[in-house]
């Protein structure tokens, strides 16, 4: 068995071969994997924040474990969860705000 010694200028041939076998696939594989992740990923949803536009929803309110409104049928778009998470000012939790209303 041979070891690499830092003050020695030459790395043993076995170690060079092993590093080459490891590093070449890694340096080829990482860019290929990155390209595949970017190319085959789904695009972001085109959601928009509608500041100042007031809409009314009806449903059942649940306070625990976090404020959520379970929307009545027909109020949520098809294929989406009917549970609407309630948020407060600055997109913080609405728990304190909802407690003050109650």
Jmol script that loads the backbone (N, CA, C; Angstrom):
load data "model"
ATOM      1  N   UNK A   1       0.855  -1.165   0.000  1.00  0.00           N
ATOM      2  CA  UNK A   1       0.000   0.000   0.000  1.00  0.00           C
ATOM      3  C   UNK A   1       0.907   1.236   0.000  1.00  0.00           C
ATOM      4  N   UNK A   2       0.502   2.230  -0.765  1.00  0.00           N
ATOM      5  CA  UNK A   2       1.301   3.448  -0.820  1.00  0.00           C
ATOM      6  C   UNK A   2       0.448   4.624  -0.357  1.00  0.00           C
ATOM      7  N   UNK A   3       1.099   5.573   0.269  1.00  0.00           N
ATOM      8  CA  UNK A   3       0.422   6.743   0.816  1.00  0.00           C
ATOM      9  C   UNK A   3       0.978   8.003   0.164  1.00  0.00           C
ATOM     10  N   UNK A   4       0.152   9.021   0.103  1.00  0.00           N
ATOM     11  CA  UNK A   4       0.606  10.303  -0.414  1.00  0.00           C
ATOM     12  C   UNK A   4       1.194  11.091   0.745  1.00  0.00           C
ATOM     13  N   UNK A   5       2.382  11.607   0.545  1.00  0.00           N
ATOM     14  CA  UNK A   5       3.048  12.406   1.561  1.00  0.00           C
ATOM     15  C   UNK A   5       3.117  13.831   1.026  1.00  0.00           C
ATOM     16  N   UNK A   6       2.650  14.783   1.798  1.00  0.00           N
ATOM     17  CA  UNK A   6       2.514  16.153   1.331  1.00  0.00           C
ATOM     18  C   UNK A   6       3.794  16.807   0.845  1.00  0.00           C
ATOM     19  N   UNK A   7       4.914  16.497   1.443  1.00  0.00           N
ATOM     20  CA  UNK A   7       6.166  17.140   1.037  1.00  0.00           C
ATOM     21  C   UNK A   7       6.807  16.450  -0.156  1.00  0.00           C
ATOM     22  N   UNK A   8       6.258  15.297  -0.546  1.00  0.00           N
ATOM     23  CA  UNK A   8       6.763  14.579  -1.714  1.00  0.00           C
ATOM     24  C   UNK A   8       6.071  15.129  -2.955  1.00  0.00           C
ATOM     25  N   UNK A   9       6.785  15.385  -4.034  1.00  0.00           N
ATOM     26  CA  UNK A   9       6.211  15.983  -5.238  1.00  0.00           C
ATOM     27  C   UNK A   9       5.361  15.013  -6.043  1.00  0.00           C
ATOM     28  N   UNK A  10       5.576  13.745  -5.908  1.00  0.00           N
ATOM     29  CA  UNK A  10       4.881  12.757  -6.738  1.00  0.00           C
ATOM     30  C   UNK A  10       3.829  11.999  -5.938  1.00  0.00           C
ATOM     31  N   UNK A  11       2.657  11.850  -6.540  1.00  0.00           N
ATOM     32  CA  UNK A  11       1.602  11.038  -5.954  1.00  0.00           C
ATOM     33  C   UNK A  11       1.769   9.622  -6.512  1.00  0.00           C
ATOM     34  N   UNK A  12       1.583   8.610  -5.703  1.00  0.00           N
ATOM     35  CA  UNK A  12       1.701   7.240  -6.208  1.00  0.00           C
ATOM     36  C   UNK A  12       0.742   6.995  -7.379  1.00  0.00           C
ATOM     37  N   UNK A  13       1.162   6.187  -8.340  1.00  0.00           N
ATOM     38  CA  UNK A  13       0.386   5.917  -9.557  1.00  0.00           C
ATOM     39  C   UNK A  13      -0.983   5.329  -9.228  1.00  0.00           C
ATOM     40  N   UNK A  14      -1.055   4.462  -8.219  1.00  0.00           N
ATOM     41  CA  UNK A  14      -2.354   3.875  -7.830  1.00  0.00           C
ATOM     42  C   UNK A  14      -3.336   4.949  -7.377  1.00  0.00           C
ATOM     43  N   UNK A  15      -2.840   5.896  -6.609  1.00  0.00           N
ATOM     44  CA  UNK A  15      -3.711   6.969  -6.124  1.00  0.00           C
ATOM     45  C   UNK A  15      -4.168   7.863  -7.272  1.00  0.00           C
ATOM     46  N   UNK A  16      -3.255   8.163  -8.218  1.00  0.00           N
ATOM     47  CA  UNK A  16      -3.629   8.971  -9.378  1.00  0.00           C
ATOM     48  C   UNK A  16      -4.742   8.295 -10.172  1.00  0.00           C
ATOM     49  N   UNK A  17      -4.581   6.999 -10.391  1.00  0.00           N
ATOM     50  CA  UNK A  17      -5.576   6.239 -11.159  1.00  0.00           C
ATOM     51  C   UNK A  17      -6.935   6.244 -10.453  1.00  0.00           C
ATOM     52  N   UNK A  18      -6.909   6.035  -9.151  1.00  0.00           N
ATOM     53  CA  UNK A  18      -8.152   5.989  -8.384  1.00  0.00           C
ATOM     54  C   UNK A  18      -8.839   7.354  -8.397  1.00  0.00           C
ATOM     55  N   UNK A  19      -8.066   8.418  -8.239  1.00  0.00           N
ATOM     56  CA  UNK A  19      -8.649   9.755  -8.276  1.00  0.00           C
ATOM     57  C   UNK A  19      -9.222  10.082  -9.648  1.00  0.00           C
ATOM     58  N   UNK A  20      -8.519   9.688 -10.696  1.00  0.00           N
ATOM     59  CA  UNK A  20      -9.020   9.917 -12.046  1.00  0.00           C
ATOM     60  C   UNK A  20     -10.337   9.181 -12.267  1.00  0.00           C
ATOM     61  N   UNK A  21     -10.411   7.942 -11.807  1.00  0.00           N
ATOM     62  CA  UNK A  21     -11.648   7.148 -11.963  1.00  0.00           C
ATOM     63  C   UNK A  21     -12.814   7.754 -11.201  1.00  0.00           C
ATOM     64  N   UNK A  22     -12.522   8.442 -10.129  1.00  0.00           N
ATOM     65  CA  UNK A  22     -13.568   9.068  -9.327  1.00  0.00           C
ATOM     66  C   UNK A  22     -13.920  10.460  -9.834  1.00  0.00           C
ATOM     67  N   UNK A  23     -12.927  11.298 -10.061  1.00  0.00           N
ATOM     68  CA  UNK A  23     -13.176  12.709 -10.348  1.00  0.00           C
ATOM     69  C   UNK A  23     -13.701  12.972 -11.760  1.00  0.00           C
ATOM     70  N   UNK A  24     -13.262  12.231 -12.754  1.00  0.00           N
ATOM     71  CA  UNK A  24     -13.752  12.458 -14.117  1.00  0.00           C
ATOM     72  C   UNK A  24     -15.256  12.224 -14.197  1.00  0.00           C
ATOM     73  N   UNK A  25     -15.799  11.092 -13.699  1.00  0.00           N
ATOM     74  CA  UNK A  25     -17.260  10.942 -13.734  1.00  0.00           C
ATOM     75  C   UNK A  25     -18.004  11.996 -12.904  1.00  0.00           C
ATOM     76  N   UNK A  26     -17.407  12.411 -11.788  1.00  0.00           N
ATOM     77  CA  UNK A  26     -18.053  13.428 -10.959  1.00  0.00           C
ATOM     78  C   UNK A  26     -18.131  14.750 -11.716  1.00  0.00           C
ATOM     79  N   UNK A  27     -17.027  15.170 -12.350  1.00  0.00           N
ATOM     80  CA  UNK A  27     -17.014  16.447 -13.074  1.00  0.00           C
ATOM     81  C   UNK A  27     -17.868  16.407 -14.343  1.00  0.00           C
ATOM     82  N   UNK A  28     -18.124  15.245 -14.879  1.00  0.00           N
ATOM     83  CA  UNK A  28     -19.043  15.125 -16.020  1.00  0.00           C
ATOM     84  C   UNK A  28     -20.475  14.982 -15.515  1.00  0.00           C
ATOM     85  N   UNK A  29     -20.661  14.221 -14.443  1.00  0.00           N
ATOM     86  CA  UNK A  29     -22.007  13.925 -13.944  1.00  0.00           C
ATOM     87  C   UNK A  29     -22.720  15.113 -13.328  1.00  0.00           C
ATOM     88  N   UNK A  30     -22.021  15.974 -12.614  1.00  0.00           N
ATOM     89  CA  UNK A  30     -22.669  17.114 -11.956  1.00  0.00           C
ATOM     90  C   UNK A  30     -23.295  18.074 -12.970  1.00  0.00           C
ATOM     91  N   UNK A  31     -22.579  18.488 -14.032  1.00  0.00           N
ATOM     92  CA  UNK A  31     -23.238  19.355 -15.018  1.00  0.00           C
ATOM     93  C   UNK A  31     -24.402  18.670 -15.739  1.00  0.00           C
ATOM     94  N   UNK A  32     -24.260  17.378 -16.032  1.00  0.00           N
ATOM     95  CA  UNK A  32     -25.351  16.655 -16.697  1.00  0.00           C
ATOM     96  C   UNK A  32     -26.563  16.578 -15.779  1.00  0.00           C
ATOM     97  N   UNK A  33     -26.350  16.262 -14.523  1.00  0.00           N
ATOM     98  CA  UNK A  33     -27.448  16.202 -13.556  1.00  0.00           C
ATOM     99  C   UNK A  33     -28.102  17.570 -13.389  1.00  0.00           C
ATOM    100  N   UNK A  34     -27.304  18.626 -13.311  1.00  0.00           N
ATOM    101  CA  UNK A  34     -27.843  19.982 -13.189  1.00  0.00           C
ATOM    102  C   UNK A  34     -28.681  20.347 -14.401  1.00  0.00           C
ATOM    103  N   UNK A  35     -28.196  20.045 -15.593  1.00  0.00           N
ATOM    104  CA  UNK A  35     -28.950  20.317 -16.815  1.00  0.00           C
ATOM    105  C   UNK A  35     -30.276  19.561 -16.811  1.00  0.00           C
ATOM    106  N   UNK A  36     -30.256  18.292 -16.438  1.00  0.00           N
ATOM    107  CA  UNK A  36     -31.492  17.492 -16.410  1.00  0.00           C
ATOM    108  C   UNK A  36     -32.491  18.053 -15.404  1.00  0.00           C
ATOM    109  N   UNK A  37     -32.017  18.458 -14.225  1.00  0.00           N
ATOM    110  CA  UNK A  37     -32.916  19.022 -13.219  1.00  0.00           C
ATOM    111  C   UNK A  37     -33.580  20.303 -13.715  1.00  0.00           C
ATOM    112  N   UNK A  38     -32.819  21.156 -14.387  1.00  0.00           N
ATOM    113  CA  UNK A  38     -33.368  22.414 -14.881  1.00  0.00           C
ATOM    114  C   UNK A  38     -34.285  22.174 -16.075  1.00  0.00           C
ATOM    115  N   UNK A  39     -33.856  21.342 -17.002  1.00  0.00           N
ATOM    116  CA  UNK A  39     -34.602  21.136 -18.244  1.00  0.00           C
ATOM    117  C   UNK A  39     -35.912  20.388 -18.022  1.00  0.00           C
ATOM    118  N   UNK A  40     -35.913  19.389 -17.142  1.00  0.00           N
ATOM    119  CA  UNK A  40     -37.092  18.549 -16.963  1.00  0.00           C
ATOM    120  C   UNK A  40     -37.972  18.947 -15.775  1.00  0.00           C
ATOM    121  N   UNK A  41     -37.635  20.017 -15.068  1.00  0.00           N
ATOM    122  CA  UNK A  41     -38.470  20.439 -13.937  1.00  0.00           C
ATOM    123  C   UNK A  41     -39.697  21.176 -14.446  1.00  0.00           C
ATOM    124  N   UNK A  42     -40.749  21.146 -13.643  1.00  0.00           N
ATOM    125  CA  UNK A  42     -41.976  21.843 -13.998  1.00  0.00           C
ATOM    126  C   UNK A  42     -41.770  23.352 -13.819  1.00  0.00           C
ATOM    127  N   UNK A  43     -42.431  24.156 -14.649  1.00  0.00           N
ATOM    128  CA  UNK A  43     -42.292  25.609 -14.471  1.00  0.00           C
ATOM    129  C   UNK A  43     -43.022  26.069 -13.207  1.00  0.00           C
ATOM    130  N   UNK A  44     -42.646  27.233 -12.715  1.00  0.00           N
ATOM    131  CA  UNK A  44     -43.305  27.801 -11.554  1.00  0.00           C
ATOM    132  C   UNK A  44     -44.739  28.177 -11.909  1.00  0.00           C
ATOM    133  N   UNK A  45     -45.609  28.115 -10.927  1.00  0.00           N
ATOM    134  CA  UNK A  45     -46.987  28.551 -11.132  1.00  0.00           C
ATOM    135  C   UNK A  45     -47.020  30.066 -11.317  1.00  0.00           C
ATOM    136  N   UNK A  46     -47.999  30.525 -12.070  1.00  0.00           N
ATOM    137  CA  UNK A  46     -48.127  31.955 -12.333  1.00  0.00           C
ATOM    138  C   UNK A  46     -49.132  32.561 -11.361  1.00  0.00           C
ATOM    139  N   UNK A  47     -48.817  32.487 -10.068  1.00  0.00           N
ATOM    140  CA  UNK A  47     -49.699  33.061  -9.058  1.00  0.00           C
ATOM    141  C   UNK A  47     -49.409  34.547  -8.915  1.00  0.00           C
ATOM    142  N   UNK A  48     -50.444  35.287  -8.570  1.00  0.00           N
ATOM    143  CA  UNK A  48     -50.266  36.720  -8.386  1.00  0.00           C
ATOM    144  C   UNK A  48     -50.878  37.131  -7.063  1.00  0.00           C
ATOM    145  N   UNK A  49     -50.217  38.058  -6.411  1.00  0.00           N
ATOM    146  CA  UNK A  49     -50.713  38.593  -5.155  1.00  0.00           C
ATOM    147  C   UNK A  49     -51.591  39.784  -5.486  1.00  0.00           C
ATOM    148  N   UNK A  50     -52.866  39.703  -5.144  1.00  0.00           N
ATOM    149  CA  UNK A  50     -53.828  40.736  -5.507  1.00  0.00           C
ATOM    150  C   UNK A  50     -54.055  41.678  -4.329  1.00  0.00           C
ATOM    151  N   UNK A  51     -53.116  42.550  -4.114  1.00  0.00           N
ATOM    152  CA  UNK A  51     -53.187  43.489  -3.004  1.00  0.00           C
ATOM    153  C   UNK A  51     -54.332  44.468  -3.211  1.00  0.00           C
ATOM    154  N   UNK A  52     -55.173  44.602  -2.206  1.00  0.00           N
ATOM    155  CA  UNK A  52     -56.270  45.557  -2.256  1.00  0.00           C
ATOM    156  C   UNK A  52     -57.539  45.045  -2.905  1.00  0.00           C
ATOM    157  N   UNK A  53     -57.517  43.862  -3.494  1.00  0.00           N
ATOM    158  CA  UNK A  53     -58.712  43.291  -4.098  1.00  0.00           C
ATOM    159  C   UNK A  53     -59.363  42.363  -3.078  1.00  0.00           C
ATOM    160  N   UNK A  54     -60.535  42.768  -2.622  1.00  0.00           N
ATOM    161  CA  UNK A  54     -61.214  42.027  -1.567  1.00  0.00           C
ATOM    162  C   UNK A  54     -62.158  41.006  -2.182  1.00  0.00           C
ATOM    163  N   UNK A  55     -62.069  39.772  -1.702  1.00  0.00           N
ATOM    164  CA  UNK A  55     -62.952  38.690  -2.136  1.00  0.00           C
ATOM    165  C   UNK A  55     -63.535  38.033  -0.896  1.00  0.00           C
ATOM    166  N   UNK A  56     -64.759  37.551  -1.006  1.00  0.00           N
ATOM    167  CA  UNK A  56     -65.414  36.880   0.124  1.00  0.00           C
ATOM    168  C   UNK A  56     -65.452  35.388  -0.107  1.00  0.00           C
ATOM    169  N   UNK A  57     -65.163  34.644   0.949  1.00  0.00           N
ATOM    170  CA  UNK A  57     -65.215  33.190   0.907  1.00  0.00           C
ATOM    171  C   UNK A  57     -66.018  32.711   2.106  1.00  0.00           C
ATOM    172  N   UNK A  58     -66.692  31.599   1.951  1.00  0.00           N
ATOM    173  CA  UNK A  58     -67.420  30.999   3.068  1.00  0.00           C
ATOM    174  C   UNK A  58     -66.943  29.577   3.254  1.00  0.00           C
ATOM    175  N   UNK A  59     -66.974  29.137   4.502  1.00  0.00           N
ATOM    176  CA  UNK A  59     -66.550  27.789   4.816  1.00  0.00           C
ATOM    177  C   UNK A  59     -66.496  27.596   6.310  1.00  0.00           C
ATOM    178  N   UNK A  60     -65.841  26.540   6.715  1.00  0.00           N
ATOM    179  CA  UNK A  60     -65.710  26.199   8.129  1.00  0.00           C
ATOM    180  C   UNK A  60     -64.328  26.623   8.615  1.00  0.00           C
ATOM    181  N   UNK A  61     -64.291  27.364   9.721  1.00  0.00           N
ATOM    182  CA  UNK A  61     -63.039  27.874  10.281  1.00  0.00           C
ATOM    183  C   UNK A  61     -62.485  26.904  11.320  1.00  0.00           C
ATOM    184  N   UNK A  62     -61.197  26.595  11.200  1.00  0.00           N
ATOM    185  CA  UNK A  62     -60.483  25.771  12.179  1.00  0.00           C
ATOM    186  C   UNK A  62     -59.307  26.584  12.702  1.00  0.00           C
ATOM    187  N   UNK A  63     -59.200  26.712  14.026  1.00  0.00           N
ATOM    188  CA  UNK A  63     -58.123  27.509  14.629  1.00  0.00           C
ATOM    189  C   UNK A  63     -56.860  26.697  14.882  1.00  0.00           C
ATOM    190  N   UNK A  64     -56.994  25.420  15.137  1.00  0.00           N
ATOM    191  CA  UNK A  64     -55.833  24.591  15.482  1.00  0.00           C
ATOM    192  C   UNK A  64     -55.592  23.532  14.429  1.00  0.00           C
ATOM    193  N   UNK A  65     -54.371  23.221  14.109  1.00  0.00           N
ATOM    194  CA  UNK A  65     -53.113  23.694  14.685  1.00  0.00           C
ATOM    195  C   UNK A  65     -52.706  25.073  14.157  1.00  0.00           C
ATOM    196  N   UNK A  66     -53.359  25.544  13.082  1.00  0.00           N
ATOM    197  CA  UNK A  66     -53.129  26.890  12.563  1.00  0.00           C
ATOM    198  C   UNK A  66     -54.413  27.338  11.885  1.00  0.00           C
ATOM    199  N   UNK A  67     -54.641  28.643  11.765  1.00  0.00           N
ATOM    200  CA  UNK A  67     -55.888  29.136  11.192  1.00  0.00           C
ATOM    201  C   UNK A  67     -56.060  28.721   9.729  1.00  0.00           C
ATOM    202  N   UNK A  68     -57.162  28.038   9.460  1.00  0.00           N
ATOM    203  CA  UNK A  68     -57.451  27.582   8.101  1.00  0.00           C
ATOM    204  C   UNK A  68     -58.961  27.659   7.879  1.00  0.00           C
ATOM    205  N   UNK A  69     -59.354  27.977   6.665  1.00  0.00           N
ATOM    206  CA  UNK A  69     -60.758  28.027   6.291  1.00  0.00           C
ATOM    207  C   UNK A  69     -60.992  26.923   5.276  1.00  0.00           C
ATOM    208  N   UNK A  70     -61.824  25.953   5.636  1.00  0.00           N
ATOM    209  CA  UNK A  70     -62.167  24.866   4.726  1.00  0.00           C
ATOM    210  C   UNK A  70     -63.306  25.374   3.850  1.00  0.00           C
ATOM    211  N   UNK A  71     -62.989  25.701   2.608  1.00  0.00           N
ATOM    212  CA  UNK A  71     -63.940  26.347   1.705  1.00  0.00           C
ATOM    213  C   UNK A  71     -65.081  25.416   1.328  1.00  0.00           C
ATOM    214  N   UNK A  72     -66.232  26.025   1.115  1.00  0.00           N
ATOM    215  CA  UNK A  72     -67.385  25.259   0.652  1.00  0.00           C
ATOM    216  C   UNK A  72     -67.149  24.825  -0.786  1.00  0.00           C
ATOM    217  N   UNK A  73     -67.888  23.827  -1.203  1.00  0.00           N
ATOM    218  CA  UNK A  73     -67.719  23.262  -2.542  1.00  0.00           C
ATOM    219  C   UNK A  73     -67.981  24.325  -3.612  1.00  0.00           C
ATOM    220  N   UNK A  74     -67.144  24.343  -4.617  1.00  0.00           N
ATOM    221  CA  UNK A  74     -67.296  25.281  -5.714  1.00  0.00           C
ATOM    222  C   UNK A  74     -66.531  26.578  -5.542  1.00  0.00           C
ATOM    223  N   UNK A  75     -65.925  26.813  -4.386  1.00  0.00           N
ATOM    224  CA  UNK A  75     -65.186  28.063  -4.163  1.00  0.00           C
ATOM    225  C   UNK A  75     -63.701  27.942  -4.456  1.00  0.00           C
ATOM    226  N   UNK A  76     -63.188  26.731  -4.502  1.00  0.00           N
ATOM    227  CA  UNK A  76     -61.770  26.554  -4.826  1.00  0.00           C
ATOM    228  C   UNK A  76     -61.665  26.016  -6.253  1.00  0.00           C
ATOM    229  N   UNK A  77     -60.617  26.385  -6.978  1.00  0.00           N
ATOM    230  CA  UNK A  77     -60.450  25.907  -8.353  1.00  0.00           C
ATOM    231  C   UNK A  77     -60.329  24.383  -8.387  1.00  0.00           C
ATOM    232  N   UNK A  78     -60.722  23.791  -9.500  1.00  0.00           N
ATOM    233  CA  UNK A  78     -60.650  22.331  -9.660  1.00  0.00           C
ATOM    234  C   UNK A  78     -59.217  21.837  -9.487  1.00  0.00           C
ATOM    235  N   UNK A  79     -59.074  20.759  -8.765  1.00  0.00           N
ATOM    236  CA  UNK A  79     -57.766  20.153  -8.549  1.00  0.00           C
ATOM    237  C   UNK A  79     -56.970  20.772  -7.418  1.00  0.00           C
ATOM    238  N   UNK A  80     -57.507  21.794  -6.761  1.00  0.00           N
ATOM    239  CA  UNK A  80     -56.797  22.428  -5.648  1.00  0.00           C
ATOM    240  C   UNK A  80     -57.441  22.025  -4.328  1.00  0.00           C
ATOM    241  N   UNK A  81     -56.637  22.069  -3.291  1.00  0.00           N
ATOM    242  CA  UNK A  81     -57.098  21.742  -1.942  1.00  0.00           C
ATOM    243  C   UNK A  81     -58.090  22.812  -1.474  1.00  0.00           C
ATOM    244  N   UNK A  82     -59.237  22.415  -0.936  1.00  0.00           N
ATOM    245  CA  UNK A  82     -60.215  23.408  -0.490  1.00  0.00           C
ATOM    246  C   UNK A  82     -59.851  24.072   0.836  1.00  0.00           C
ATOM    247  N   UNK A  83     -58.731  23.713   1.432  1.00  0.00           N
ATOM    248  CA  UNK A  83     -58.302  24.320   2.694  1.00  0.00           C
ATOM    249  C   UNK A  83     -57.475  25.563   2.385  1.00  0.00           C
ATOM    250  N   UNK A  84     -57.973  26.736   2.811  1.00  0.00           N
ATOM    251  CA  UNK A  84     -57.275  28.000   2.579  1.00  0.00           C
ATOM    252  C   UNK A  84     -56.576  28.427   3.867  1.00  0.00           C
ATOM    253  N   UNK A  85     -55.265  28.502   3.825  1.00  0.00           N
ATOM    254  CA  UNK A  85     -54.478  28.933   4.972  1.00  0.00           C
ATOM    255  C   UNK A  85     -54.683  30.428   5.166  1.00  0.00           C
ATOM    256  N   UNK A  86     -55.018  30.837   6.363  1.00  0.00           N
ATOM    257  CA  UNK A  86     -55.251  32.243   6.658  1.00  0.00           C
ATOM    258  C   UNK A  86     -53.970  32.880   7.171  1.00  0.00           C
ATOM    259  N   UNK A  87     -53.633  34.035   6.621  1.00  0.00           N
ATOM    260  CA  UNK A  87     -52.421  34.744   7.020  1.00  0.00           C
ATOM    261  C   UNK A  87     -52.782  36.146   7.479  1.00  0.00           C
ATOM    262  N   UNK A  88     -51.917  36.716   8.289  1.00  0.00           N
ATOM    263  CA  UNK A  88     -52.125  38.065   8.795  1.00  0.00           C
ATOM    264  C   UNK A  88     -51.295  39.073   8.033  1.00  0.00           C
ATOM    265  N   UNK A  89     -51.203  40.269   8.582  1.00  0.00           N
ATOM    266  CA  UNK A  89     -50.451  41.357   7.963  1.00  0.00           C
ATOM    267  C   UNK A  89     -48.992  40.952   7.782  1.00  0.00           C
ATOM    268  N   UNK A  90     -48.443  41.221   6.621  1.00  0.00           N
ATOM    269  CA  UNK A  90     -47.048  40.890   6.342  1.00  0.00           C
ATOM    270  C   UNK A  90     -46.838  39.407   6.117  1.00  0.00           C
ATOM    271  N   UNK A  91     -47.893  38.689   5.799  1.00  0.00           N
ATOM    272  CA  UNK A  91     -47.867  37.238   5.579  1.00  0.00           C
ATOM    273  C   UNK A  91     -47.425  36.481   6.830  1.00  0.00           C
ATOM    274  N   UNK A  92     -47.691  37.048   7.985  1.00  0.00           N
ATOM    275  CA  UNK A  92     -47.438  36.353   9.245  1.00  0.00           C
ATOM    276  C   UNK A  92     -48.663  35.539   9.605  1.00  0.00           C
ATOM    277  N   UNK A  93     -48.535  34.721  10.610  1.00  0.00           N
ATOM    278  CA  UNK A  93     -49.661  33.899  11.042  1.00  0.00           C
ATOM    279  C   UNK A  93     -50.860  34.735  11.473  1.00  0.00           C
ATOM    280  N   UNK A  94     -52.043  34.238  11.215  1.00  0.00           N
ATOM    281  CA  UNK A  94     -53.280  34.983  11.513  1.00  0.00           C
ATOM    282  C   UNK A  94     -53.873  34.597  12.857  1.00  0.00           C
ATOM    283  N   UNK A  95     -53.172  33.778  13.618  1.00  0.00           N
ATOM    284  CA  UNK A  95     -53.741  33.294  14.869  1.00  0.00           C
ATOM    285  C   UNK A  95     -54.142  34.436  15.823  1.00  0.00           C
ATOM    286  N   UNK A  96     -53.249  35.394  16.051  1.00  0.00           N
ATOM    287  CA  UNK A  96     -53.553  36.521  16.945  1.00  0.00           C
ATOM    288  C   UNK A  96     -54.684  37.375  16.416  1.00  0.00           C
ATOM    289  N   UNK A  97     -54.700  37.625  15.117  1.00  0.00           N
ATOM    290  CA  UNK A  97     -55.762  38.422  14.506  1.00  0.00           C
ATOM    291  C   UNK A  97     -57.109  37.720  14.633  1.00  0.00           C
ATOM    292  N   UNK A  98     -57.137  36.425  14.391  1.00  0.00           N
ATOM    293  CA  UNK A  98     -58.388  35.677  14.460  1.00  0.00           C
ATOM    294  C   UNK A  98     -58.890  35.600  15.912  1.00  0.00           C
ATOM    295  N   UNK A  99     -57.971  35.497  16.886  1.00  0.00           N
ATOM    296  CA  UNK A  99     -58.364  35.480  18.283  1.00  0.00           C
ATOM    297  C   UNK A  99     -58.987  36.812  18.698  1.00  0.00           C
ATOM    298  N   UNK A 100     -58.476  37.924  18.165  1.00  0.00           N
ATOM    299  CA  UNK A 100     -59.037  39.225  18.497  1.00  0.00           C
ATOM    300  C   UNK A 100     -60.438  39.410  17.893  1.00  0.00           C
ATOM    301  N   UNK A 101     -60.699  38.783  16.769  1.00  0.00           N
ATOM    302  CA  UNK A 101     -62.026  38.852  16.151  1.00  0.00           C
ATOM    303  C   UNK A 101     -63.043  38.043  16.971  1.00  0.00           C
ATOM    304  N   UNK A 102     -62.602  36.881  17.453  1.00  0.00           N
ATOM    305  CA  UNK A 102     -63.515  36.029  18.216  1.00  0.00           C
ATOM    306  C   UNK A 102     -63.893  36.701  19.503  1.00  0.00           C
TER     307      UNK A 102
END
end "model"
wireframe off; spacefill off
backbone 0.3
color backbone group
